Amino acid sequence: MNWTRVVMEQETERLVNSVDYGSMSALEISGSKWRPFGFREYTSLNYPEFDVCATPFTHANRYDFVIAEQVFEHLLWPYRAGRNVWSLLNPGGYFLLTTPFLLPIHDYPVDCSRWTE
């Protein structure tokens, strides 16, 4: 694991630790890293089988915390996906989104973009 990824993961964990996650329901998009973390309820849905860009968005559940680490750089329509995640959040909910910048392109299923400030 490279230094950039280590720092990114430490910062992500620091952000999650800054909220009362033990009382929250969480959805992780494409991963299961956060399953043992201690959320009250936890669901994992995998992209591309779970198409976060789908319109209209039909997933019935709502969550207090949605996590999408290293997913949005693979999306052709990240703005649409962001709107859809917004519809998944309970009022006052959190959306944690990370994307690589200094990490190599990783084409699964496709690598569409790199984001900067």
N, C-alpha and C positions, 0 to 999 in steps of 0.2 A: 504494500500500500504506500502510495507516495505521500509526501508531507502535506500537499495541498488538500488531499482527501481527508487526512487525519484532522487537520485544523477545521475543515468544513464539518466533519462529523462531530467534533467536540463542540463547536458553536451551535449546531443543530440540537444536540442534547441539552446544552445550557438553556436554549430558548424553551424547550419543552419543560425542563425542570422549573422554569420561572412561573408556571401556571399550576393550578390545582388539578392536575391531570387525573388523579385517582378518582375523581368524581365524574369524569367525562366519558362519553361514548366516542370512540375513535374509528375512523375509516382510513386505512392505508391503501393507497393506490399503487399497485405493483411492488409488493414486497411484504415481508413479515418480520422485519427487523424490530418493529415496535410492539409485537405481540406480547413479549414477557415484561414490558416496561411497567405495567400496573394500571392501565386504563380500566375504568369500571366495566366497560364493554368494548370489545375490539372486533373489527371486521376487516378482512383483507380482500380486495378485488384486483385482479390482474389485468393490466392493459397489455395487449390490445383486445383481449376477450371482453373486458369491461371497457367499452368505448366512451371515455370521458368527454369526447367531442360530439357524441350522438345528439341529434336534434330530431324530435323533441326528447328531452331527457326523461327517462321513465323510472329511474330507481326510486323506490317508495320510501326508504328510510332517510332520516335526517340525523346529523351528528354534531357533537360539540367541537370536534377536532378532526380535520381532514389533513392527511399527510401525503404529499406527492414528492418524493425525493428522486431526482434524476429521471423524471418522466416527461416533463413538458418540452424538453429539447427534442423529443421524438414525435411531437404532435404537429400535424399540418395546420391545425386551427387552435393554437393555444388560447386565444382570446375567448373563443366559444367554450373551450374547456373550463376556463376560469369562471365564466358565467354559470356553467353547469355546476361547478363545485360550490359556488355561492348559493345555488338552490338546494344543495345538500346540507348546508349549515343551519343549525339552530340559531335563533337570535343570540348575538354575542359570542358566536362560535369563532374558532381559530382555523386558519388555513396556513399550513406550513408548506412552502414550495421552495425546493432547491433545484438549481440547474448547474451543470458544470461550466466553467469558463476556461480554466487552464488545464483541463483534462483532455485526453485524446478523444477523437471521434470514436463512437462505439455504435455500430450499425445494427442494433436490434430494436425493433424491426427496421427502423430507419433513423438516421440522425439528421434532424432538420435545421437546427440552429444553435447558436451560442449567444448567451445573453450578457449584457453589461449593464452598468448603472444607467 
